[in-house]
């Protein structure tokens, strides 16, 4: 059995924050808490939450910039979801990595 | 009482597509037309239109990928806007560059 570093994506890494319908500051706080332990935290969202993910990233980087955080290379994607009528739809996704600069 | 809410914005460059409330395919077509003339077109949006900007970029890159387009380094930002009640608010922005790969 190989113990070598397997870089295939784990189901949910501890350094990911998935943006949903809670108040924005919930995700800002959750991200900041994670950033105390991890050098990089990835803010993820899909569909209409994409705007909120950008807001969270901006709040962290702009308001907290004395502490020093920066936005890494952003990744866009799309996922297929089955809607209630059984049709397949594409939904856009965004991954915004936030890193400590010091 | 000032009625002018003119945030100083640079004149619109010819390779920028600003996402608003029109049907998505309007922006997809506009971007593709611009890409016939320019090597790179920047899809710009702010606030709730950010999600739509990501959708436009995904439609171009996924559905039209035989032609060969790629998403460049995405830039997030925020702008101050004066809302109707006179308060200053921050609104998030996104710039998604799309380039021809050949």
gemmi code that builds the backbone of each chain (N, CA, C; Angstrom):
import gemmi

chains = {
    "A": [
        ("UNK", (0.847, -1.202, 0.000), (0.000, 0.000, 0.000), (0.878, 1.246, 0.000)),
        ("UNK", (0.620, 2.112, -0.925), (1.456, 3.302, -1.076), (1.066, 4.380, -0.069)),
        ("UNK", (2.065, 4.942, 0.552), (1.801, 6.063, 1.455), (2.286, 7.382, 0.857)),
        ("UNK", (2.682, 7.326, -0.414), (3.229, 8.540, -1.032), (2.165, 9.628, -1.158)),
        ("UNK", (2.612, 10.827, -1.344), (1.713, 11.986, -1.363), (0.731, 11.910, -2.529)),
        ("UNK", (-0.499, 11.721, -2.168), (-1.549, 11.592, -3.169), (-2.221, 12.953, -3.328)),
        ("UNK", (-2.081, 13.555, -4.513), (-2.597, 14.912, -4.683), (-4.005, 14.947, -5.284)),
        ("UNK", (-4.660, 13.799, -5.431), (-6.049, 13.842, -5.891), (-6.907, 14.481, -4.804)),
        ("UNK", (-7.903, 15.231, -5.237), (-8.653, 16.069, -4.314), (-9.407, 15.266, -3.274)),
        ("UNK", (-9.226, 15.599, -2.010), (-10.042, 14.963, -0.976), (-11.475, 15.478, -1.057)),
        ("UNK", (-12.447, 14.721, -0.499), (-13.855, 15.129, -0.598), (-14.079, 16.561, -0.109)),
        ("UNK", (-13.623, 16.857, 1.100), (-13.683, 18.245, 1.543), (-12.471, 18.501, 2.423)),
        ("UNK", (-11.582, 19.353, 1.953), (-10.399, 19.673, 2.733), (-10.792, 20.621, 3.853)),
        ("UNK", (-9.998, 20.620, 4.918), (-10.329, 21.457, 6.070), (-10.070, 22.938, 5.776)),
        ("UNK", (-9.394, 23.202, 4.669), (-9.129, 24.610, 4.365), (-10.084, 25.177, 3.314)),
        ("UNK", (-11.283, 24.588, 3.223), (-12.282, 25.110, 2.288), (-13.465, 25.671, 3.056)),
        ("UNK", (-13.927, 26.840, 2.613), (-15.126, 27.449, 3.195), (-16.152, 27.530, 2.073)),
        ("UNK", (-17.283, 26.851, 2.268), (-18.304, 26.842, 1.233), (-19.359, 27.893, 1.563)),
        ("UNK", (-19.558, 28.846, 0.655), (-20.449, 29.977, 0.918), (-21.903, 29.596, 0.641)),
        ("UNK", (-22.756, 29.821, 1.638), (-24.183, 29.547, 1.491), (-24.999, 30.785, 1.832)),
        ("UNK", (-26.107, 30.568, 2.551), (-27.076, 31.641, 2.764), (-26.955, 32.337, 4.123)),
        ("UNK", (-25.955, 31.972, 4.908), (-25.807, 32.630, 6.218), (-25.320, 34.067, 6.043)),
        ("UNK", (-25.398, 34.867, 7.116), (-24.896, 36.251, 7.002), (-23.420, 36.256, 6.595)),
        ("UNK", (-23.057, 37.238, 5.793), (-21.695, 37.325, 5.249), (-20.623, 37.208, 6.325)),
        ("UNK", (-20.828, 37.904, 7.457), (-19.785, 37.949, 8.476), (-19.515, 36.576, 9.089)),
        ("UNK", (-20.486, 35.670, 8.995), (-20.263, 34.286, 9.430), (-19.107, 33.665, 8.645)),
        ("UNK", (-19.121, 33.898, 7.335), (-18.086, 33.303, 6.479), (-16.762, 34.040, 6.616)),
        ("UNK", (-16.851, 35.357, 6.843), (-15.618, 36.131, 7.067), (-14.916, 35.594, 8.314)),
        ("UNK", (-15.689, 35.428, 9.392), (-15.114, 34.931, 10.642), (-14.576, 33.521, 10.477)),
        ("UNK", (-15.358, 32.659, 9.835), (-14.934, 31.263, 9.635), (-13.628, 31.210, 8.841)),
        ("UNK", (-13.521, 32.063, 7.830), (-12.308, 32.083, 7.007), (-11.115, 32.558, 7.824)),
        ("UNK", (-11.327, 33.620, 8.620), (-10.231, 34.160, 9.438), (-9.764, 33.144, 10.477)),
        ("UNK", (-10.715, 32.405, 11.040), (-10.356, 31.377, 12.024), (-9.504, 30.299, 11.347)),
        ("UNK", (-9.934, 29.865, 10.169), (-9.166, 28.854, 9.427), (-7.775, 29.369, 9.069)),
        ("UNK", (-7.688, 30.648, 8.736), (-6.401, 31.231, 8.323), (-5.410, 31.303, 9.487)),
        ("UNK", (-5.925, 31.168, 10.712), (-5.019, 31.116, 11.854), (-4.257, 29.790, 11.869)),
        ("UNK", (-4.870, 28.757, 11.285), (-4.248, 27.432, 11.275), (-3.622, 27.065, 9.943)),
        ("UNK", (-4.217, 27.547, 8.874), (-3.782, 27.151, 7.531), (-3.197, 28.364, 6.808)),
        ("UNK", (-2.150, 28.170, 6.012), (-1.605, 29.311, 5.266), (-2.539, 29.794, 4.154)),
        ("UNK", (-3.352, 28.879, 3.629), (-4.278, 29.239, 2.553), (-5.648, 28.628, 2.823)),
        ("UNK", (-6.685, 29.415, 2.642), (-8.055, 28.931, 2.763), (-8.751, 29.244, 1.436)),
        ("UNK", (-9.506, 28.269, 0.913), (-10.190, 28.470, -0.365), (-11.678, 28.722, -0.110)),
        ("UNK", (-12.135, 29.891, -0.522), (-13.553, 30.233, -0.433), (-14.226, 29.716, -1.698)),
        ("UNK", (-15.238, 28.856, -1.522), (-15.890, 28.245, -2.674), (-17.360, 28.610, -2.714)),
        ("UNK", (-17.878, 28.795, -3.903), (-19.295, 29.090, -4.041), (-19.757, 28.672, -5.416)),
        ("UNK", (-21.073, 28.506, -5.545), (-21.612, 28.264, -6.881), (-22.933, 29.009, -7.043)),
        ("UNK", (-23.281, 29.234, -8.291), (-24.530, 29.930, -8.595), (-24.544, 31.336, -8.017)),
        ("UNK", (-25.691, 31.716, -7.472), (-25.851, 33.084, -6.991), (-24.956, 33.429, -5.810)),
        ("UNK", (-24.416, 32.410, -5.132), (-23.524, 32.681, -4.003), (-22.155, 33.185, -4.434)),
        ("UNK", (-21.878, 33.126, -5.750), (-20.577, 33.582, -6.249), (-20.324, 35.041, -5.851)),
        ("UNK", (-21.356, 35.867, -5.988), (-21.228, 37.276, -5.604), (-20.852, 37.405, -4.136)),
        ("UNK", (-21.470, 36.557, -3.303), (-21.197, 36.605, -1.866), (-19.770, 36.145, -1.562)),
        ("UNK", (-19.284, 35.188, -2.324), (-17.900, 34.729, -2.136), (-16.921, 35.863, -2.415)),
        ("UNK", (-17.209, 36.642, -3.470), (-16.355, 37.791, -3.801), (-16.435, 38.835, -2.686)),
        ("UNK", (-17.645, 39.058, -2.158), (-17.813, 39.990, -1.039), (-16.990, 39.559, 0.176)),
        ("UNK", (-17.053, 38.278, 0.509), (-16.300, 37.760, 1.660), (-14.802, 37.991, 1.453)),
        ("UNK", (-14.314, 37.658, 0.259), (-12.892, 37.844, -0.046), (-12.504, 39.315, 0.069)),
        ("UNK", (-13.360, 40.203, -0.425), (-13.061, 41.627, -0.381), (-13.065, 42.167, 1.041)),
        ("UNK", (-14.008, 41.710, 1.847), (-14.062, 42.173, 3.245), (-12.771, 41.774, 3.963)),
        ("UNK", (-12.335, 40.545, 3.736), (-11.118, 40.066, 4.405), (-9.907, 40.866, 3.932)),
        ("UNK", (-9.772, 41.038, 2.628), (-8.561, 41.661, 2.099), (-8.541, 43.174, 2.329)),
        ("UNK", (-9.708, 43.835, 2.205), (-9.730, 45.291, 2.337), (-9.737, 45.737, 3.797)),
        ("UNK", (-10.664, 45.184, 4.577), (-10.817, 45.692, 5.937), (-9.735, 45.176, 6.860)),
        ("UNK", (-9.215, 43.989, 6.536), (-8.245, 43.376, 7.445), (-6.833, 43.478, 6.874)),
        ("UNK", (-6.585, 44.462, 6.003), (-5.317, 44.378, 5.276), (-4.095, 44.755, 6.101)),
        ("UNK", (-4.320, 45.300, 7.286), (-3.173, 45.518, 8.164), (-2.535, 44.189, 8.572)),
        ("UNK", (-3.369, 43.166, 8.702), (-2.854, 41.854, 9.115), (-2.151, 41.183, 7.932)),
        ("UNK", (-2.630, 41.474, 6.722), (-1.932, 40.985, 5.554), (-2.489, 39.695, 4.973)),
        ("UNK", (-3.514, 39.836, 4.141), (-4.024, 38.688, 3.398), (-4.042, 39.042, 1.925)),
        ("UNK", (-3.851, 38.038, 1.104), (-3.958, 38.310, -0.324), (-4.781, 37.229, -1.022)),
        ("UNK", (-5.370, 37.636, -2.144), (-6.192, 36.727, -2.936), (-5.286, 36.016, -3.930)),
        ("UNK", (-5.382, 34.701, -3.976), (-4.551, 33.921, -4.899), (-5.213, 33.792, -6.261)),
        ("UNK", (-4.658, 32.929, -7.105), (-5.246, 32.749, -8.440), (-6.649, 32.132, -8.354)),
        ("UNK", (-7.618, 32.862, -8.892), (-9.017, 32.464, -8.803), (-9.347, 31.464, -9.902)),
        ("UNK", (-10.139, 30.465, -9.543), (-10.519, 29.447, -10.519), (-12.025, 29.486, -10.742)),
        ("UNK", (-12.433, 29.552, -12.006), (-13.857, 29.433, -12.330), (-14.107, 28.028, -12.864)),
        ("UNK", (-15.321, 27.553, -12.716), (-15.671, 26.253, -13.256), (-17.165, 26.152, -13.425)),
        ("UNK", (-17.630, 24.974, -13.814), (-19.072, 24.765, -13.800), (-19.364, 23.323, -13.436)),
        ("UNK", (-20.493, 23.146, -12.795), (-20.919, 21.818, -12.356), (-22.280, 21.532, -12.946)),
        ("UNK", (-22.540, 20.242, -13.194), (-23.876, 19.865, -13.651), (-24.717, 19.488, -12.448)),
        ("UNK", (-25.873, 20.085, -12.350), (-26.796, 19.724, -11.281), (-28.128, 19.307, -11.899)),
        ("UNK", (-28.822, 18.394, -11.221), (-30.139, 17.977, -11.686), (-31.181, 18.810, -10.964)),
        ("UNK", (-31.958, 19.547, -11.711), (-32.991, 20.365, -11.073), (-34.228, 19.524, -10.793)),
        ("UNK", (-35.209, 20.128, -10.146), (-36.377, 19.372, -9.691), (-37.174, 18.744, -10.828)),
        ("UNK", (-37.146, 19.372, -11.985), (-37.871, 18.803, -13.113), (-37.064, 17.712, -13.830)),
        ("UNK", (-35.943, 17.341, -13.253), (-35.156, 16.241, -13.798), (-34.177, 16.631, -14.886)),
        ("UNK", (-34.184, 17.913, -15.254), (-33.261, 18.355, -16.301), (-31.872, 18.616, -15.725)),
        ("UNK", (-30.851, 18.432, -16.573), (-29.499, 18.758, -16.166), (-29.252, 20.234, -16.463)),
        ("UNK", (-28.700, 20.909, -15.497), (-28.359, 22.318, -15.697), (-26.906, 22.541, -15.325)),
        ("UNK", (-26.301, 23.522, -15.943), (-24.950, 23.903, -15.567), (-25.016, 25.032, -14.562)),
        ("UNK", (-24.212, 24.929, -13.516), (-24.119, 26.015, -12.564), (-22.636, 26.390, -12.462)),
        ("UNK", (-22.388, 27.699, -12.498), (-21.002, 28.169, -12.433), (-20.477, 28.084, -11.008)),
        ("UNK", (-19.162, 27.905, -10.888), (-18.526, 27.831, -9.571), (-17.313, 28.756, -9.536)),
        ("UNK", (-16.942, 29.134, -8.335), (-15.736, 29.948, -8.158), (-14.956, 29.439, -6.946)),
        ("UNK", (-13.635, 29.444, -7.071), (-12.740, 29.121, -5.953), (-11.829, 30.330, -5.757)),
        ("UNK", (-11.891, 30.931, -4.584), (-11.052, 32.099, -4.291), (-10.092, 31.749, -3.150)),
        ("UNK", (-8.819, 31.515, -3.456), (-7.874, 31.220, -2.375), (-7.427, 32.510, -1.678)),
        ("UNK", (-7.430, 32.470, -0.358), (-6.935, 33.602, 0.443), (-5.716, 33.112, 1.219)),
        ("UNK", (-4.630, 33.854, 1.146), (-3.407, 33.445, 1.840), (-2.922, 34.539, 2.760)),
        ("UNK", (-2.249, 34.138, 3.806), (-1.535, 35.096, 4.648), (-0.307, 35.567, 3.897)),
        ("UNK", (-0.035, 36.857, 3.993), (1.174, 37.356, 3.325), (2.352, 37.374, 4.282)),
        ("UNK", (2.079, 37.153, 5.558), (3.191, 37.077, 6.518), (2.853, 36.123, 7.641)),
    ],
    "B": [
        ("UNK", (-28.540, 69.441, -2.063), (-28.565, 67.975, -2.208), (-28.125, 67.591, -3.611)),
        ("UNK", (-27.108, 66.832, -3.642), (-26.552, 66.459, -4.933), (-27.323, 65.286, -5.530)),
        ("UNK", (-27.671, 65.411, -6.792), (-28.341, 64.299, -7.445), (-27.360, 63.493, -8.285)),
        ("UNK", (-26.160, 64.033, -8.466), (-25.220, 63.328, -9.330), (-24.503, 62.241, -8.539)),
        ("UNK", (-24.689, 61.027, -8.953), (-23.989, 59.911, -8.314), (-22.937, 59.388, -9.269)),
        ("UNK", (-22.204, 60.319, -9.821), (-21.256, 59.943, -10.861), (-19.941, 59.498, -10.233)),
        ("UNK", (-19.769, 58.213, -10.110), (-18.477, 57.710, -9.657), (-17.535, 57.820, -10.844)),
        ("UNK", (-16.384, 58.391, -10.623), (-15.445, 58.586, -11.727), (-14.937, 57.235, -12.204)),
        ("UNK", (-15.280, 56.922, -13.423), (-14.835, 55.671, -14.035), (-14.045, 56.024, -15.278)),
        ("UNK", (-13.001, 55.274, -15.551), (-12.253, 55.560, -16.768), (-13.129, 55.294, -17.982)),
        ("UNK", (-12.861, 55.980, -19.108), (-13.645, 55.730, -20.317), (-13.545, 54.258, -20.703)),
        ("UNK", (-14.643, 53.736, -21.188), (-14.728, 52.314, -21.464), (-13.805, 51.934, -22.625)),
        ("UNK", (-12.897, 51.025, -22.365), (-12.021, 50.549, -23.430), (-12.822, 49.651, -24.361)),
        ("UNK", (-12.348, 49.547, -25.610), (-13.136, 48.820, -26.600), (-13.098, 47.306, -26.353)),
        ("UNK", (-12.180, 46.850, -25.518), (-12.133, 45.407, -25.271), (-12.753, 45.034, -23.927)),
        ("UNK", (-13.679, 45.877, -23.450), (-14.363, 45.565, -22.196), (-15.844, 45.342, -22.454)),
        ("UNK", (-16.377, 44.305, -21.822), (-17.811, 44.030, -21.900), (-18.344, 44.156, -20.483)),
        ("UNK", (-19.250, 45.081, -20.276), (-19.787, 45.307, -18.947), (-21.122, 44.567, -18.816)),
        ("UNK", (-21.197, 43.657, -17.853), (-22.379, 42.797, -17.713), (-23.486, 43.522, -16.951)),
        ("UNK", (-24.662, 43.559, -17.559), (-25.830, 44.170, -16.927), (-26.989, 43.197, -16.869)),
        ("UNK", (-28.182, 43.719, -17.173), (-29.399, 42.925, -16.959), (-29.961, 42.291, -18.223)),
        ("UNK", (-29.276, 42.430, -19.337), (-29.784, 41.817, -20.572), (-29.633, 40.301, -20.520)),
        ("UNK", (-30.290, 39.587, -21.451), (-30.142, 38.120, -21.463), (-28.669, 37.734, -21.624)),
        ("UNK", (-28.286, 36.655, -20.954), (-26.885, 36.210, -20.947), (-26.289, 36.100, -22.340)),
        ("UNK", (-27.056, 35.540, -23.271), (-26.505, 35.286, -24.601), (-26.142, 36.573, -25.343)),
        ("UNK", (-26.752, 37.695, -24.943), (-26.371, 38.998, -25.501), (-24.892, 39.278, -25.218)),
        ("UNK", (-24.481, 38.985, -23.991), (-23.096, 39.258, -23.591), (-22.144, 38.218, -24.177)),
        ("UNK", (-22.619, 36.989, -24.291), (-21.797, 35.942, -24.908), (-21.487, 36.338, -26.352)),
        ("UNK", (-22.529, 36.742, -27.075), (-22.350, 37.143, -28.473), (-21.449, 38.372, -28.576)),
        ("UNK", (-21.708, 39.372, -27.736), (-20.907, 40.606, -27.769), (-19.428, 40.298, -27.511)),
        ("UNK", (-19.175, 39.395, -26.565), (-17.790, 39.035, -26.238), (-17.139, 38.325, -27.418)),
        ("UNK", (-17.879, 37.382, -28.024), (-17.324, 36.628, -29.152), (-17.031, 37.540, -30.339)),
        ("UNK", (-17.904, 38.529, -30.562), (-17.688, 39.481, -31.658), (-16.409, 40.288, -31.386)),
        ("UNK", (-16.265, 40.765, -30.147), (-15.053, 41.516, -29.786), (-13.804, 40.655, -29.934)),
        ("UNK", (-13.917, 39.371, -29.582), (-12.755, 38.473, -29.652), (-12.305, 38.217, -31.091)),
        ("UNK", (-13.175, 38.535, -32.045), (-12.763, 38.421, -33.443), (-11.765, 39.522, -33.794)),
        ("UNK", (-11.854, 40.656, -33.074), (-10.971, 41.792, -33.353), (-9.817, 41.927, -32.359)),
        ("UNK", (-10.099, 41.557, -31.109), (-9.115, 41.765, -30.047), (-8.631, 40.406, -29.535)),
        ("UNK", (-7.344, 40.308, -29.185), (-6.864, 39.031, -28.646), (-7.421, 38.733, -27.253)),
        ("UNK", (-7.730, 39.801, -26.505), (-8.258, 39.624, -25.151), (-9.435, 40.566, -24.930)),
        ("UNK", (-10.502, 40.033, -24.352), (-11.657, 40.843, -23.976), (-11.880, 40.649, -22.481)),
        ("UNK", (-12.118, 41.752, -21.775), (-12.319, 41.660, -20.333), (-13.808, 41.798, -20.017)),
        ("UNK", (-14.365, 40.751, -19.407), (-15.754, 40.774, -18.954), (-15.766, 41.379, -17.559)),
        ("UNK", (-16.526, 42.479, -17.402), (-16.540, 43.179, -16.121), (-17.938, 43.183, -15.539)),
        ("UNK", (-18.009, 43.071, -14.222), (-19.310, 43.130, -13.565), (-19.116, 43.595, -12.138)),
        ("UNK", (-20.216, 44.073, -11.559), (-20.150, 44.376, -10.139), (-21.452, 43.971, -9.471)),
        ("UNK", (-21.369, 43.801, -8.156), (-22.544, 43.417, -7.378), (-23.114, 42.086, -7.842)),
        ("UNK", (-24.455, 42.032, -7.932), (-25.111, 40.760, -8.250), (-24.824, 40.261, -9.654)),
        ("UNK", (-24.342, 41.152, -10.522), (-24.016, 40.720, -11.882), (-22.748, 39.874, -11.947)),
        ("UNK", (-22.009, 39.789, -10.851), (-20.767, 39.005, -10.837), (-21.050, 37.553, -11.230)),
        ("UNK", (-22.124, 36.993, -10.676), (-22.502, 35.616, -11.010), (-22.733, 35.465, -12.514)),
        ("UNK", (-23.387, 36.486, -13.103), (-23.677, 36.436, -14.534), (-22.396, 36.543, -15.362)),
        ("UNK", (-21.436, 37.325, -14.874), (-20.149, 37.437, -15.576), (-19.450, 36.068, -15.619)),
        ("UNK", (-19.516, 35.349, -14.504), (-18.907, 34.012, -14.444), (-19.644, 33.073, -15.404)),
        ("UNK", (-20.979, 33.183, -15.444), (-21.769, 32.367, -16.374), (-21.363, 32.637, -17.827)),
        ("UNK", (-21.220, 33.917, -18.180), (-20.838, 34.284, -19.550), (-19.476, 33.669, -19.888)),
        ("UNK", (-18.525, 33.824, -18.967), (-17.180, 33.280, -19.200), (-17.234, 31.765, -19.384)),
        ("UNK", (-18.050, 31.098, -18.569), (-18.142, 29.645, -18.647), (-18.803, 29.194, -19.944)),
        ("UNK", (-19.826, 29.904, -20.371), (-20.500, 29.542, -21.624), (-19.505, 29.649, -22.780)),
        ("UNK", (-18.721, 30.717, -22.791), (-17.752, 30.905, -23.875), (-16.686, 29.818, -23.845)),
        ("UNK", (-16.140, 29.554, -22.690), (-15.013, 28.619, -22.603), (-15.462, 27.162, -22.766)),
        ("UNK", (-16.608, 26.802, -22.197), (-17.043, 25.400, -22.248), (-17.700, 25.050, -23.583)),
        ("UNK", (-18.675, 25.868, -23.977), (-19.441, 25.484, -25.167), (-18.686, 25.751, -26.448)),
        ("UNK", (-17.819, 26.761, -26.398), (-17.127, 27.154, -27.624), (-15.679, 26.674, -27.602)),
        ("UNK", (-15.372, 25.638, -26.833), (-13.951, 25.367, -26.617), (-13.249, 24.736, -27.811)),
        ("UNK", (-14.015, 24.315, -28.815), (-13.349, 23.861, -30.035), (-12.600, 25.009, -30.714)),
        ("UNK", (-13.126, 26.217, -30.562), (-12.493, 27.373, -31.184), (-11.265, 27.791, -30.385)),
        ("UNK", (-11.314, 27.578, -29.081), (-10.148, 27.814, -28.254), (-10.109, 29.166, -27.568)),
        ("UNK", (-10.777, 29.255, -26.424), (-10.678, 30.450, -25.601), (-10.254, 30.036, -24.210)),
        ("UNK", (-9.511, 30.913, -23.559), (-9.167, 30.604, -22.177), (-9.380, 31.823, -21.276)),
        ("UNK", (-9.603, 31.513, -19.996), (-9.820, 32.559, -19.004), (-8.469, 32.978, -18.436)),
        ("UNK", (-8.206, 34.277, -18.430), (-6.946, 34.791, -17.909), (-7.005, 35.005, -16.410)),
        ("UNK", (-5.994, 35.671, -15.858), (-5.988, 35.922, -14.408), (-7.121, 36.858, -14.002)),
        ("UNK", (-7.984, 36.365, -13.129), (-9.180, 37.104, -12.712), (-8.823, 38.100, -11.626)),
        ("UNK", (-9.408, 39.286, -11.704), (-9.140, 40.322, -10.719), (-10.419, 40.642, -9.960)),
        ("UNK", (-10.345, 40.623, -8.641), (-11.467, 41.075, -7.828), (-11.150, 42.469, -7.310)),
        ("UNK", (-12.201, 43.233, -7.017), (-11.990, 44.558, -6.453), (-13.243, 45.015, -5.764)),
        ("UNK", (-13.222, 46.252, -5.292), (-14.470, 46.816, -4.784), (-14.498, 48.301, -5.090)),
        ("UNK", (-15.706, 48.803, -5.286), (-15.904, 50.209, -5.611), (-16.835, 50.810, -4.584)),
        ("UNK", (-16.630, 52.100, -4.327), (-17.571, 52.787, -3.449), (-18.655, 53.424, -4.302)),
        ("UNK", (-19.886, 53.150, -3.962), (-20.996, 53.784, -4.660), (-21.865, 54.500, -3.636)),
        ("UNK", (-22.505, 55.588, -4.079), (-23.416, 56.316, -3.208), (-24.814, 55.804, -3.470)),
        ("UNK", (-25.443, 55.250, -2.469), (-26.798, 54.729, -2.662), (-27.801, 55.869, -2.534)),
        ("UNK", (-29.067, 55.570, -2.791), (-30.096, 56.618, -2.843), (-30.252, 57.366, -1.527)),
        ("UNK", (-29.990, 56.688, -0.418), (-30.115, 57.365, 0.873), (-28.848, 58.173, 1.229)),
        ("UNK", (-27.937, 58.289, 0.284), (-26.765, 59.128, 0.491), (-25.589, 58.440, 1.171)),
        ("UNK", (-25.805, 57.189, 1.580), (-24.721, 56.463, 2.250), (-23.733, 55.895, 1.240)),
        ("UNK", (-22.491, 55.803, 1.658), (-21.487, 55.159, 0.821), (-21.523, 53.662, 1.083)),
        ("UNK", (-21.534, 52.910, 0.008), (-21.514, 51.462, 0.156), (-20.386, 50.886, -0.682)),
        ("UNK", (-19.881, 49.761, -0.257), (-18.890, 49.070, -1.065), (-19.591, 48.025, -1.916)),
        ("UNK", (-19.224, 47.971, -3.180), (-19.760, 46.933, -4.041), (-18.566, 46.197, -4.663)),
        ("UNK", (-18.644, 44.875, -4.646), (-17.545, 44.071, -5.188), (-17.574, 44.076, -6.711)),
        ("UNK", (-16.396, 43.927, -7.298), (-16.290, 43.897, -8.762), (-15.446, 42.706, -9.191)),
        ("UNK", (-15.642, 42.306, -10.441), (-14.825, 41.222, -10.992), (-14.445, 41.583, -12.432)),
        ("UNK", (-13.208, 41.248, -12.790), (-12.727, 41.390, -14.168), (-12.280, 40.018, -14.624)),
        ("UNK", (-12.909, 39.492, -15.674), (-12.548, 38.172, -16.197), (-12.015, 38.336, -17.615)),
        ("UNK", (-10.703, 38.236, -17.804), (-10.170, 38.344, -19.170), (-10.352, 37.016, -19.917)),
        ("UNK", (-10.817, 37.112, -21.147), (-10.955, 35.940, -22.016), (-10.017, 36.150, -23.201)),
        ("UNK", (-9.195, 35.154, -23.495), (-8.253, 35.278, -24.605), (-8.422, 34.132, -25.581)),
        ("UNK", (-8.090, 34.433, -26.826), (-8.006, 33.363, -27.816), (-6.741, 32.548, -27.544)),
        ("UNK", (-6.842, 31.237, -27.677), (-5.645, 30.413, -27.469), (-4.922, 30.169, -28.786)),
        ("UNK", (-5.567, 30.534, -29.875), (-4.890, 30.411, -31.174), (-5.382, 31.473, -32.130)),
    ],
}
model = gemmi.Model(1)
for chain_id, residues in chains.items():
    chain = gemmi.Chain(chain_id)
    for i, (resn, *xyz) in enumerate(residues, 1):
        res = gemmi.Residue()
        res.name, res.seqid = resn, gemmi.SeqId(i, " ")
        for name, pos in zip(("N", "CA", "C"), xyz):
            atom = gemmi.Atom()
            atom.name, atom.element = name, gemmi.Element(name[0])
            atom.pos, atom.b_iso = gemmi.Position(*pos), 0.0
            res.add_atom(atom)
        chain.add_residue(res)
    model.add_chain(chain)
structure = gemmi.Structure()
structure.add_model(model)
structure.setup_entities()
